[in-house]
Amino acid sequence: MAIDPQIKASLQQTIAVAVESGISSGVRTYGAAANRSARVEDSRRVVDAADGSQVQTSHIIIVENSIGLFNRIWLPDVSSSDATLARLPVAVEKCVDEDGDVSHYEVYV
């Protein structure tokens, strides 16, 4: 995947992402949060969630690599040390360029 240089240049914010590592006693477990470059926009939208329901979202996050639906995301300026402040993606959209190659991902929270 080769991200468009203009899109990459716009990824000026930092989010933290903790990847789901498993399920223990019915509770999801996560690895340590890692920082990623992103562009975060306030964007109220109704999107189709993975379960087929329609959900109101408040932000769209543009990133270079995919974020899983069960990964935790902390928006810029939010402490990843507080799990209660994490957001879970509602939907993740793979965006392609004019050649059909993946250019970036849009994550709705």
C-alpha positions as CSV (number, residue, x, y, z in Angstrom):
1,M,0.0,0.0,0.0
2,A,1.4,3.4,-0.9
3,I,-0.4,6.2,0.8
4,D,-0.9,9.4,-1.3
5,P,1.8,11.9,-0.2
6,Q,-0.9,14.6,0.3
7,I,-2.9,12.4,2.6
8,K,0.2,11.3,4.5
9,A,1.2,14.9,5.0
10,S,-2.3,15.6,6.5
11,L,-1.8,13.0,9.2
12,Q,-0.5,15.6,11.7
13,Q,-2.4,14.5,14.9
14,T,-1.6,11.6,17.2
15,I,-4.1,9.0,18.4
16,A,-3.3,6.0,20.6
17,V,-4.5,2.5,19.6
18,A,-4.6,-0.6,21.8
19,V,-5.1,-3.8,19.7
20,E,-7.4,-6.4,21.1
21,S,-5.2,-9.4,22.2
22,G,-7.9,-11.8,23.2
23,I,-10.8,-12.7,25.5
24,S,-10.4,-13.8,29.0
25,S,-13.4,-14.9,31.1
26,G,-15.7,-13.2,28.6
27,V,-13.8,-9.9,28.8
28,R,-11.8,-8.4,25.9
29,T,-8.1,-7.9,26.7
30,Y,-5.8,-5.4,25.0
31,G,-2.1,-4.9,24.4
32,A,-0.4,-1.7,25.3
33,A,-1.5,1.5,23.5
34,A,0.7,2.7,20.7
35,N,0.7,6.1,19.0
36,R,-0.3,6.5,15.4
37,S,-0.3,9.4,13.0
38,A,-3.9,10.4,12.0
39,R,-6.2,13.2,10.9
40,V,-9.2,13.5,13.2
41,E,-12.2,15.4,12.1
42,D,-15.4,16.3,13.9
43,S,-18.0,14.7,11.6
44,R,-21.5,13.7,12.7
45,R,-22.7,10.9,10.5
46,V,-25.0,8.0,10.5
47,V,-23.0,4.9,9.3
48,D,-23.8,1.2,8.9
49,A,-22.1,-0.7,11.8
50,A,-20.6,-4.2,11.3
51,D,-23.8,-5.7,12.8
52,G,-26.0,-3.9,10.1
53,S,-27.4,-1.3,12.5
54,Q,-27.2,2.4,11.8
55,V,-25.2,4.3,14.4
56,Q,-24.5,8.0,14.9
57,T,-20.8,8.8,14.9
58,S,-19.0,11.9,16.1
59,H,-15.5,11.7,14.4
60,I,-13.8,10.3,11.3
61,I,-10.2,9.3,11.7
62,I,-8.0,9.0,8.7
63,V,-5.0,6.6,9.1
64,E,-2.5,4.9,6.9
65,N,-3.1,1.4,8.3
66,S,-6.3,-0.4,9.3
67,I,-7.7,-0.3,12.8
68,G,-9.8,-3.3,13.9
69,L,-13.4,-3.0,15.0
70,F,-12.5,-4.2,18.5
71,N,-9.4,-2.0,19.0
72,R,-9.5,0.8,21.5
73,I,-8.8,4.3,20.2
74,W,-7.9,7.4,22.2
75,L,-8.5,10.7,20.4
76,P,-5.7,13.4,20.4
77,D,-5.1,15.0,23.8
78,V,-6.9,12.1,25.6
79,S,-4.8,10.0,28.1
80,S,-4.5,6.4,27.0
81,S,-3.9,5.5,30.6
82,D,-7.7,5.8,31.2
83,A,-9.5,3.0,29.5
84,T,-12.8,4.6,30.1
85,L,-11.9,7.4,27.7
86,A,-11.2,4.9,24.8
87,R,-13.5,4.8,21.8
88,L,-14.3,1.7,19.8
89,P,-14.7,2.0,16.0
90,V,-18.2,1.7,14.6
91,A,-17.0,1.2,11.1
92,V,-13.7,1.1,9.2
93,E,-13.7,1.9,5.5
94,K,-10.8,0.9,3.2
95,C,-10.3,3.7,0.6
96,V,-8.7,3.0,-2.8
97,D,-7.0,5.3,-5.3
98,E,-7.7,5.5,-9.0
99,D,-5.6,2.4,-9.6
100,G,-7.6,0.3,-7.1
101,D,-4.8,0.3,-4.6
102,V,-5.6,0.9,-0.9
103,S,-4.7,4.6,-0.2
104,H,-5.8,5.0,3.4
105,Y,-8.5,4.0,6.0
106,E,-11.3,6.0,7.4
107,V,-12.4,5.0,10.9
108,Y,-15.7,6.2,12.3
109,V,-16.2,6.6,16.1
